[in-house]
Amino acid sequence: MNVLLIGGGGREHALAWKLAQSPALGRLYCAPGNAGIADVAEPAGLDVADHAAVAAFCTDKRIGLIVVGPEAPLVAGLTDELEAAGIAVFGPSKAASALEGSKGYTKDLCAEYGIPTAAYGRFTDAASAKSYLSGQALPIVVKADGLAAGKGVVIAETRAEAEDAIEACFQGAFGDAGAEVVIEEFLTGEEASFFALVDGETALPLATAQDHKRAYDGDQGPNTGGMGAYSPAPVMTPDLCARVMDEIVLPTVKAMKARGTPFKGVLYAGLMIRDGAPKLIEYNVRFGDPEAQVLMMRLKTDLLPALLATAQGRLGGMTLAWHDDAALCVVMAAKGYPGAYEKGTEIEGLDAESGSDDAVVFHAGTARDGNRILAAGGRVLGVTARGADIAQAQARAYAAVDAIHWPGGFCRRDIGWRAVKRGT
């Protein structure tokens, strides 16, 4: 089967790396891809926003499955148009993608179906948002309702910070994403990531993961798209995983079906765990990045049949096998990220771990210039390793990091610290 993978980040490199191992795979194409993905997939040279061109490419190349990595094409309705052309797509419809595309939509769904989450209000003007704010405890979370590339969330310690965040949204700092604002209760506890494949009716849980959002060691500095991750997440005990399925994931799947917008794809629940109880922070409608890197390193089962079964509504009875080993990913980012950063700096030493089963360097924001690999984004590499436990995976990942020569980059040196402290 020929497959087209949409996207060009670290998540997509991990998916491409795993898909390329499938005996069921014919040819693997990727649009737009990156320098690392090009080693395992053929660049398609497509404008993903041109849905007709994507459909024509799929017909020409006899694509049996499209795997959509990032959220923006899903929210833009790529799945709907391709399925209308008779092409199987792994990724939800435009309507179902509202679970990520509109934070207010998800909060309302949680309220209607009794799914545990933070108390909230949603607003279309600054005056009413500020009025609601006056009666709330601090700190408080202010979110742009729509997709804002991970930059539309402010944890405000003071009322002035919260009001500034509200003003920023309504004054266009996040474009259309800030046309509506969601204000949420600030949840405390330990965050974790929970993933499930969903075919519209059946949900199949995946392995758990935990990521690090802050830019610097000790969970300091600004929030980012993710500076590292590990799997499994020790906080996610079997009992807690069962609660997440029963109280959060399955009620959401049933709700989406009842609304006439069944969800198909991977449902990513960002959770806050406190006193052994889970609450939903937010949903994403695609694999996480860098969580995908550690999940793909641990997955024993062939990925392609699982994604195809999800797209075709055939998940019932399917099981997945996972390596007992842990996996850990260290993100190497351009200096200055998540603020202004320089592009075009050269990265050397990437071949050091290329033949290792224990460590893989996934490319996120890279470009090739002849024989040189250049940084072309903020988060640039995801150095990922497996080990008997988190501590061993951590040691192997940082050994691979230290083999890379990139003066223009930086990374956190404490990825996995919670799990290592627990001794898992």
LINWO-V953649 format. One record per residue. N is the residue number from 1. OMEGA is omega in degrees with one decimal (NA if undefined). NEAR is the number of other C-alpha atoms within 12 Angstrom. D_CENTER is the distance of its C-alpha to the mean C-alpha in whole Angstrom. Layout:
n->[N	N]
omega->[OMEGA	OMEGA]
near->[NEAR	NEAR]
d_center->[D_CENTER	D_CENTER]
//
This chain:
n->[1	2	3	4	5	6	7	8	9	10	11	12	13	14	15	16	17	18	19	20	21	22	23	24	25	26	27	28	29	30	31	32	33	34	35	36	37	38	39	40	41	42	43	44	45	46	47	48	49	50	51	52	53	54	55	56	57	58	59	60	61	62	63	64	65	66	67	68	69	70	71	72	73	74	75	76	77	78	79	80	81	82	83	84	85	86	87	88	89	90	91	92	93	94	95	96	97	98	99	100	101	102	103	104	105	106	107	108	109	110	111	112	113	114	115	116	117	118	119	120	121	122	123	124	125	126	127	128	129	130	131	132	133	134	135	136	137	138	139	140	141	142	143	144	145	146	147	148	149	150	151	152	153	154	155	156	157	158	159	160	161	162	163	164	165	166	167	168	169	170	171	172	173	174	175	176	177	178	179	180	181	182	183	184	185	186	187	188	189	190	191	192	193	194	195	196	197	198	199	200	201	202	203	204	205	206	207	208	209	210	211	212	213	214	215	216	217	218	219	220	221	222	223	224	225	226	227	228	229	230	231	232	233	234	235	236	237	238	239	240	241	242	243	244	245	246	247	248	249	250	251	252	253	254	255	256	257	258	259	260	261	262	263	264	265	266	267	268	269	270	271	272	273	274	275	276	277	278	279	280	281	282	283	284	285	286	287	288	289	290	291	292	293	294	295	296	297	298	299	300	301	302	303	304	305	306	307	308	309	310	311	312	313	314	315	316	317	318	319	320	321	322	323	324	325	326	327	328	329	330	331	332	333	334	335	336	337	338	339	340	341	342	343	344	345	346	347	348	349	350	351	352	353	354	355	356	357	358	359	360	361	362	363	364	365	366	367	368	369	370	371	372	373	374	375	376	377	378	379	380	381	382	383	384	385	386	387	388	389	390	391	392	393	394	395	396	397	398	399	400	401	402	403	404	405	406	407	408	409	410	411	412	413	414	415	416	417	418	419	420	421	422	423	424]
omega->[175.1	-175.3	171.7	177.7	179.9	176.2	-177.1	-178.4	179.5	176.5	-177.6	176.2	178.6	177.9	179.4	178.2	-179.5	179.0	-178.3	179.3	-174.2	174.6	179.3	-175.8	170.0	176.9	180.0	176.7	177.0	176.7	-0.7	-177.3	174.6	-174.1	178.9	179.3	-179.0	177.4	-176.9	-178.7	179.5	176.5	-176.4	178.9	-176.7	166.1	-173.7	178.5	177.9	-173.4	179.1	179.3	177.4	179.1	179.2	177.5	-178.8	177.1	-178.0	-175.8	179.7	-179.6	178.9	-179.6	170.7	176.9	-177.9	-177.1	-174.9	-174.8	-172.1	178.4	178.9	178.8	179.0	174.8	-179.4	-178.5	-177.1	-176.1	-179.4	176.8	176.5	177.4	176.2	-177.4	178.2	-177.0	169.9	-177.0	-173.8	175.4	177.3	-178.8	-179.6	178.5	175.2	176.0	172.8	-174.4	177.9	-180.0	178.0	177.2	-178.1	179.4	178.5	177.3	178.6	-179.8	-176.8	-173.4	173.8	179.5	-174.5	179.5	-179.7	172.2	-171.3	166.5	177.5	-166.9	178.1	176.0	-174.1	-175.7	-179.5	177.3	-179.9	177.2	176.4	-177.5	-174.0	-178.8	-174.6	177.6	176.5	-6.0	-178.9	-174.1	177.4	-175.9	164.8	-172.7	-172.3	-179.4	-177.9	176.6	177.2	-174.1	-173.4	-178.1	177.6	170.9	-172.6	178.2	-179.2	178.9	178.7	177.9	180.0	179.4	176.1	179.6	177.3	179.3	-179.7	-180.0	-174.1	175.7	171.1	-179.1	-178.5	178.5	-178.8	-178.8	-177.8	179.3	174.1	-177.5	172.3	176.1	-173.1	166.9	177.2	-179.6	175.5	-179.5	179.6	-179.1	174.4	-179.9	-179.0	-175.4	174.0	168.4	-177.3	-178.5	-177.2	-178.0	-179.0	176.5	-179.2	-177.1	175.0	176.6	179.3	179.2	175.4	-177.9	-178.6	-175.4	-176.0	-171.4	-169.0	179.8	179.3	-177.3	178.0	175.5	-175.6	173.8	178.6	172.7	179.7	-177.6	178.3	-179.0	174.7	-179.9	1.8	175.7	-176.2	-179.3	-177.2	177.6	176.7	179.1	-179.6	176.1	178.5	178.0	179.3	177.8	-173.9	-172.1	-173.4	-172.4	-175.9	174.4	177.8	178.7	179.3	-179.7	-179.0	176.7	-179.1	179.2	-179.2	179.2	-175.8	-177.8	174.3	-179.3	176.1	178.1	-175.3	-179.8	170.3	-170.4	165.8	-177.6	176.2	-179.5	176.1	-178.2	-179.4	167.5	178.9	171.8	-179.6	172.7	162.8	-173.7	-180.0	176.3	176.2	176.4	29.4	-179.7	-180.0	-177.7	-178.6	177.3	-179.2	176.7	-176.8	-175.2	176.8	-176.4	172.8	-176.6	-171.4	179.0	179.7	178.9	179.4	178.2	177.0	-178.3	-175.1	178.7	-175.4	-176.9	-177.7	179.2	179.4	175.4	177.9	177.8	-176.5	171.7	175.9	179.6	169.9	174.7	-179.1	-179.1	174.8	177.8	171.3	-174.1	176.8	179.4	-176.4	178.9	10.1	173.6	-179.8	-179.5	-178.9	173.5	173.8	177.6	-174.7	177.5	179.5	176.8	-176.6	-179.3	-173.8	-176.9	-171.4	-178.9	-175.1	172.9	-174.2	-176.3	178.5	175.2	177.3	179.8	177.4	179.4	-178.0	174.1	179.8	174.8	-172.7	177.8	-177.3	172.8	-176.9	174.0	-176.7	-179.0	178.7	171.3	-165.2	-178.3	172.5	-175.6	-166.5	-178.1	173.4	176.1	-178.7	175.5	-176.9	-178.0	-179.9	176.7	177.9	-179.4	-179.3	179.2	-178.8	172.8	177.4	175.2	-175.6	176.5	-179.2	178.6	-179.7	-179.5	-177.8	-176.1	175.5	174.7	168.9	-179.3	-175.5	-180.0	-178.9	-171.9	-179.4	-178.4	178.6	178.0	178.0	-177.5	-179.4	NA]
near->[24	32	41	48	51	47	42	41	44	50	48	47	51	47	51	47	37	37	41	33	25	25	16	21	27	22	28	40	45	45	39	34	43	42	38	41	41	31	23	29	37	28	27	31	23	26	22	34	22	19	25	22	21	37	33	22	29	36	22	14	23	23	31	35	42	46	47	46	43	41	44	32	35	42	31	28	29	39	42	29	26	38	27	16	21	21	32	38	43	47	51	50	41	30	29	43	40	35	43	42	39	36	41	37	28	40	37	26	30	33	22	17	23	23	33	33	36	31	26	32	32	33	29	25	23	28	16	22	33	29	19	27	35	18	15	25	21	22	22	35	36	47	47	43	40	34	36	28	23	27	28	36	38	35	29	26	20	20	26	20	22	35	32	24	36	44	29	28	36	32	21	19	21	27	20	21	33	37	31	36	48	45	45	37	30	26	27	21	17	27	32	42	47	50	39	45	44	44	39	39	31	34	38	37	36	39	41	42	47	47	45	42	34	25	35	28	21	18	23	15	18	24	24	31	34	42	49	49	48	56	51	45	41	32	32	33	21	17	16	27	35	21	26	38	35	21	26	40	43	33	27	43	37	28	28	33	21	17	17	15	24	31	47	47	49	49	45	44	45	35	42	30	33	19	12	21	27	38	39	42	40	41	39	41	42	45	45	45	48	49	50	48	49	56	49	48	50	41	34	23	24	28	36	37	29	39	41	35	32	37	37	30	30	24	28	19	13	25	23	26	21	24	22	19	29	44	53	55	59	53	52	48	44	36	27	23	30	29	19	12	21	23	25	25	28	27	35	23	19	32	21	19	25	21	12	17	16	30	38	40	48	52	49	45	38	39	30	24	16	9	12	19	30	34	35	30	32	38	42	51	51	51	52	53	45	39	30	22	29	39	30	27	39	41	32	32	45	34	24	36	39	24	21	29	21	26	21	28	34	31	37	35	26	33	43	42	29	28	32	23	13	14	13	25]
d_center->[26	24	21	19	15	14	12	13	10	10	7	10	13	12	12	15	17	16	18	20	22	22	26	26	24	26	25	21	21	18	18	18	17	17	20	19	17	21	22	21	21	23	22	23	24	22	22	19	20	23	23	26	26	23	25	28	26	25	29	30	28	28	25	24	20	18	14	12	9	8	9	12	14	13	14	17	18	18	18	21	23	22	23	26	27	27	24	22	18	15	13	14	17	18	19	17	14	15	14	11	13	16	16	19	19	17	19	22	21	21	24	26	25	25	21	21	20	21	24	23	25	24	26	27	30	30	33	32	29	31	34	31	30	33	34	30	30	28	26	24	20	21	18	18	18	16	13	14	11	11	14	16	16	19	20	24	27	30	31	31	28	26	29	28	24	26	28	25	23	26	28	25	23	20	22	22	18	21	24	23	22	21	23	21	23	22	21	22	21	18	14	12	9	11	10	12	14	16	19	20	22	21	18	17	16	14	14	13	11	11	10	12	12	15	17	20	21	22	19	21	21	18	15	12	9	9	12	12	11	13	14	16	16	19	19	18	22	22	24	21	19	22	22	18	19	22	22	18	17	20	21	18	19	23	22	21	23	26	25	25	22	20	17	16	13	10	10	7	10	10	13	16	19	23	26	24	23	19	18	15	14	12	10	7	8	6	4	2	4	7	6	7	10	12	11	13	15	16	17	20	20	20	17	19	21	18	16	20	21	18	19	22	22	24	21	24	26	23	22	20	21	19	21	23	22	19	16	15	13	15	14	17	17	20	22	22	18	17	20	22	22	24	23	25	26	26	25	27	27	24	26	27	25	24	27	25	24	23	21	19	18	15	15	13	15	18	22	25	28	31	30	28	24	24	21	20	17	16	13	15	15	13	16	16	19	20	23	25	23	21	24	24	21	21	24	23	20	22	25	23	22	26	27	25	27	25	27	25	22	21	19	19	21	21	17	18	21	20	21	23	25	25	27	24]
//
